[in-house]
Amino acid sequence: MGTTILGSILTSRVGSVLVGDLTSAGAPQPLAAKLAGAKEVVAEGVAPTIPGAPSQMSYAIAQGSHTAFIAGLHPTMTVAAAAAGVGAVLALFVQRGKDDA
């Protein structure tokens, strides 16, 4: 369940910033809007490719995708670290059962 939650956070954040990051990197707005559907691929750390695209366009897609991935990774790792911290604190208060035998 933990990986599902973290994956959802990552994909959601990537989806919310992908179009803006692609256009900021130099991809035209119509192309960036079409690539918005590739948020699951970008959330896996893979930049979508367009066969036959000029090298500048491919570079802009790769850069925008990378930026969106990092933007999604940051809050995901923050949530994971917080969960690990809570688990560590709770572990201090949980004791093993004593065996009376």
Contact map, one row per residue, 1 for C-alpha under 8 A:
11111000000000000000000000000000000000000000000000000000000000000000000000000000000000000000000000000
11111100000000000000000000000000000000000000000000000000000000000000000000000000000000000000000000000
11111110000000000000000000000000000000000000000000000000000000000000000000000000000000000000000000000
11111111000000000000000000000000000000000000000000000000000000000000000000000000000000000000000000000
11111111100000000000000000000000000000000000000000000000000000000000000000000000000000000000000000000
01111111110000000000000000000000000000000000000000000000000000000000000000010011000000000000000000000
00111111111000000000000000000000000000000000000000000000000000000000000000010000000000000000000000000
00011111111100000000000000000000000000000000000000000000000000000000000000000000000000000000000000000
00001111111110000000000000000000000000000000000000000000000000000000000100110000000000000000000000000
00000111111111000000000000000000000000000010000000000000000000000000100110110000000000000000000000000
00000011111111100000000000000000000000110010000000000000000000000000000100000000000000000000000000000
00000001111111110000000000000000000000000000000000000000000000000000000100000000000000000000000000000
00000000111111111000000000000000000000000000000000000000000000000001001100000000000000000000000000000
00000000011111111100000000000000000000100110000000000000000000000001101100000000000000000000000000000
00000000001111111110000000000000000100100000000000000000000000000000000000000000000000000000000000000
00000000000111111110000000000000000000000000000000000000000000000000000000000000000000000000000000000
00000000000011111111100000000000000000000000000000000000000000000001001000000000000000000000000000000
00000000000001111111110000000001000100100000000000000000000000011001000000000000000000000000000000000
00000000000000111111111000001001101100000000000000000000000000000000000000000000000000000000000000000
00000000000000001111111100000001000000000000000000000000000000000000000000000000000000000000000000000
00000000000000001111111110000000000000000000000000000000000000011011000000000000000000000000000000000
00000000000000000111111111110001000000000000000000000000000110111000000000000000000000000000000000000
00000000000000000011111111111001000000000000000000000000000000010000000000000000000000000000000000000
00000000000000000001111111100000000000000000000000000000000000010000000000000000000000000000000000000
00000000000000000000111111100000000000000000000000000000000110110000000000000000000000000000000000000
00000000000000000000011111110000000000000000000000000000100110000000000000000000000000000000000000000
00000000000000000000011111111011000000000000000000000000100110000000000000000000000000000000000000000
00000000000000000000011001111111000000000000000000000000000000000000000000000000000000000000000000000
00000000000000000010001000111111100000000000000000000000000000000000000000000000000000000000000000000
00000000000000000000000000011111110000000000000000000000000000000000000000000000000000000000000000000
00000000000000000000000000111111111000000000000000000000000000000000000000000000000000000000000000000
00000000000000000111011000111111111100000000000000000000000000000000000000000000000000000000000000000
00000000000000000010000000001111111110000000000000000000000000000000000000000000000000000000000000000
00000000000000000000000000000111111110000000000000000000000000000000000000000000000000000000000000000
00000000000000000010000000000011111111100000000100000000000000000000000000000000000000000000000000000
00000000000000100110000000000001111111100000000000000000000000000000000000000000000000000000000000000
00000000000000000000000000000000111111110000000000000000000000000000000000000000000000000000000000000
00000000000000000000000000000000001111111100000100000000000000000000000000000000000000000000000000000
00000000001001100100000000000000001111111110000000000000000000000000000000000000000000000000000000000
00000000001000000000000000000000000011111111000000000000000000000000000000000000000000000000000000000
00000000000000000000000000000000000001111111111100000000000000000000000000000000000000000000000000000
00000000000001000000000000000000000001111111111100000000000000001101100000000000000000000000000000000
00000000011001000000000000000000000000111111110000000000000000000000100100000000000000000000000000000
00000000000000000000000000000000000000011111110000000000000000000000000000000000000000000000000000000
00000000000000000000000000000000000000001111111000000000000000000100100000000000000000000000000000000
00000000000000000000000000000000000000001111111100000000000000001000000000000000000000000000000000000
00000000000000000000000000000000000000001100111110000000000011001100000000000000000000000000000000000
00000000000000000000000000000000001001001100011111000000000011001000000000000000000000000000000000000
00000000000000000000000000000000000000000000001111100000010010000000000000000000000000000000000000000
00000000000000000000000000000000000000000000000111111000010000000000000000000000000000000000000000000
00000000000000000000000000000000000000000000000011111000000000000000000000000000000000000000000000000
00000000000000000000000000000000000000000000000001111100000000000000000000000000000000000000000000000
00000000000000000000000000000000000000000000000001111110110000000000000000000000000000000000000000000
00000000000000000000000000000000000000000000000000011111110000000000000000000000000000000000000000000
00000000000000000000000000000000000000000000000000001111111000000000000000000000000000000000000000000
00000000000000000000000000000000000000000000000000000111111100000000000000000000000000000000000000000
00000000000000000000000001100000000000000000000000001111111110000000000000000000000000000000000000000
00000000000000000000000000000000000000000000000011001111111111000000000000000000000000000000000000000
00000000000000000000000000000000000000000000000000000011111111100000000000000000000000000000000000000
00000000000000000000010011100000000000000000000000000001111111110000000000000000000000000000000000000
00000000000000000000010011100000000000000000001110000000111111111000000000000000000000000000000000000
00000000000000000000000000000000000000000000001100000000011111111100000000000000000000000000000000000
00000000000000000000010010000000000000000000000000000000001111111110000000000000000000000000000000000
00000000000000000100111110000000000000000000000000000000000111111111000000000000000000000000000000000
00000000000000000100110000000000000000000100011100000000000011111111100000000000000000000000000000000
00000000000000000000000000000000000000000100101000000000000001111111110000000000000000000000000000000
00000000000000000000100000000000000000000000000000000000000000111111111000000000000000000000000000000
00000000000011001100100000000000000000000100000000000000000000011111111100000000000000000000000000000
00000000010001000000000000000000000000000110100000000000000000001111111110000000000000000000000000000
00000000000000000000000000000000000000000000000000000000000000000111111111000000000000000000000000000
00000000000011001000000000000000000000000000000000000000000000000011111111100000000000000000000000000
00000000111111000000000000000000000000000010000000000000000000000001111111110000000000000000000000000
00000000010000000000000000000000000000000000000000000000000000000000111111111000000000000000000000000
00000000000000000000000000000000000000000000000000000000000000000000011111111100000000000000000000000
00000000110000000000000000000000000000000000000000000000000000000000001111111110000000000000000000000
00000110110000000000000000000000000000000000000000000000000000000000000111111111000000000000000000000
00000000000000000000000000000000000000000000000000000000000000000000000011111111100000000000000000000
00000000000000000000000000000000000000000000000000000000000000000000000001111111110000000000000000000
00000100000000000000000000000000000000000000000000000000000000000000000000111111111000000000000000000
00000100000000000000000000000000000000000000000000000000000000000000000000011111111100000000000000000
00000000000000000000000000000000000000000000000000000000000000000000000000001111111110000000000000000
00000000000000000000000000000000000000000000000000000000000000000000000000000111111111000000000000000
00000000000000000000000000000000000000000000000000000000000000000000000000000011111111100000000000000
00000000000000000000000000000000000000000000000000000000000000000000000000000001111111110000000000000
00000000000000000000000000000000000000000000000000000000000000000000000000000000111111111000000000000
00000000000000000000000000000000000000000000000000000000000000000000000000000000011111111100000000000
00000000000000000000000000000000000000000000000000000000000000000000000000000000001111111110000000000
00000000000000000000000000000000000000000000000000000000000000000000000000000000000111111111000000000
00000000000000000000000000000000000000000000000000000000000000000000000000000000000011111111100000000
00000000000000000000000000000000000000000000000000000000000000000000000000000000000001111111110000000
00000000000000000000000000000000000000000000000000000000000000000000000000000000000000111111111000000
00000000000000000000000000000000000000000000000000000000000000000000000000000000000000011111111000000
00000000000000000000000000000000000000000000000000000000000000000000000000000000000000001111111000000
00000000000000000000000000000000000000000000000000000000000000000000000000000000000000000111111100000
00000000000000000000000000000000000000000000000000000000000000000000000000000000000000000011111110000
00000000000000000000000000000000000000000000000000000000000000000000000000000000000000000000011111000
00000000000000000000000000000000000000000000000000000000000000000000000000000000000000000000001111100
00000000000000000000000000000000000000000000000000000000000000000000000000000000000000000000000111110
00000000000000000000000000000000000000000000000000000000000000000000000000000000000000000000000011111
00000000000000000000000000000000000000000000000000000000000000000000000000000000000000000000000001111
00000000000000000000000000000000000000000000000000000000000000000000000000000000000000000000000000111
